[in-house]
Amino acid sequence: MAKKSYAAPDKDAGWGLIYRLNNLWGQVDPKATQGKVDEWNFVLDRIYCNLLYANDMIVKRIYQCNEGHTFATFEKKKECPSCRNSTAIKSPIKLIKIESIELSDEDEMVYKFLTKKIKDAVNNKINAMKKPTDKKTREKTKNLEECKEEHYRALMMKDIWLRKFMQDLGLYLKVSQNDPSHALFGQ
Ligand SMILES: [Zn+2]
């Protein structure tokens, strides 16, 4: 994932998000250590959604100014580019719609890859538990312990990848940072 210089977000939204993320992380370890693999995966998905909200949503917005110019942009705008150079009084603009929301390509690819790995491992586990009676299928079927191990490893990879993502964004709170007034972003 791309490293980005970290700018303090809008304070309320920023702290809300950071606490939400850190609360979710607090649920990860108990699920993982108790072997609740589906719940573990579910929490990781929630973290991923929240992280994308923080960083990597590419939102295409359509604005319109009072003069009737419409324009599309990936950034939040305050003025109309057509009116900017004219001497007339700046025309207020309003957001008229969100045209699209995309995830950044690389993060989406990694996420899809890991999600597929987990899904495959779950399917292999289900097949292994069926204990097929016909010999050929039985030979092709992986043994259950091996499948469980694969499932666990795939989840761990997703877990580690998300932790790195958090680190890159400077969103982890140190234990000593329980008081938001003492905490700094990105440290
Ligand atoms: Zn305009």
Boltz pocket constraint, residues with backbone or C-beta under 6 A from the ligand:
constraints:
  - pocket:
      binder: B
      contacts: [[A, 65], [A, 66], [A, 67], [A, 68], [A, 69], [A, 80], [A, 81], [A, 82], [A, 83], [A, 91]]
      max_distance: 6.0
